């Protein structure tokens, strides 16, 4: 996800626009190509295989991640929870608390990502009632920043790769990237407070 440290307001507007588009598309399936076209068949095949491969692979190897897909043969929206401790901060005046977890959220894939591969093709949203506190989580928008577009692999991220290589390292604070924060307050806390990582380390192996 792009960052503009010199202009955080513009960056927040960008996040709002991304979420608006993804959530609008998530209400229905209007952004999916027509089913009887080659692009429509490719898209549906990707989503069907995406879920099947994750079930047969990653979710068979770990008990720390639970995923529930939307009721569709080619799901592109998922509820997930990850068993991990996390830091919570309700607002600027509250103290930072250590919570036992799990962390809950949603994954939303764009249905037109093969027709229009312009990133982002996927968004990761966390349930806001958790008040999850992390440099790479934009609390106002409720979106997890997966990284700069230049550092993400090309093409759509498979669900198992997304969970194991991106979401899990961020939610367990192994990956914090404080130099390009989505939450400046959290970035300062994790960079300067000597007790920031107390209770979060060591990180349990995923499997």
Secondary structure, DSSP 8 states (H G I E B T S, - for coil): ----TT-HHHHHHHHHHHHHHHHHHHHSSTTS--TTSHHHHHHHHHHHHHHHHHHHTHHHH-SSEEEEE-SSTT--EEEEEE---EEE--STTS--EEE---EEEEEEE-TTTTT---S--EEEEE-GGG-B--TTEETTTTEE----GGGS-SS---HHHIIIIIIHHHHTTS---GGG-S-HHHHHHHHH-TTTTTTT-S-----
